[in-house]
């Protein structure tokens, strides 16, 4: 699912939107933990870290699309910290 794909199946009720927002936040949190865990390895797998970061960016983009409906904007730091 790409960032734009969320527009094809946009939740229609407040409850559905809340569930999707909650799911995206959980996935972002899990990816942050995975990135942090892989970075802590003595020999970090840079490809895995890159793939986790790309997936996290996609989920953040989807969250941004949803929150834009409420006039909110998601802003990621220039150098995202996995445990933030």
FENRAMO-V357832 format. One line per field, one symbol per residue. burial: # if it has 24 or more other C-alpha atoms within 12 Angstrom, else .. Layout:
burial->???
This chain:
burial->.....#..........#..##..##.###.##.###............#..##.#############..............#..
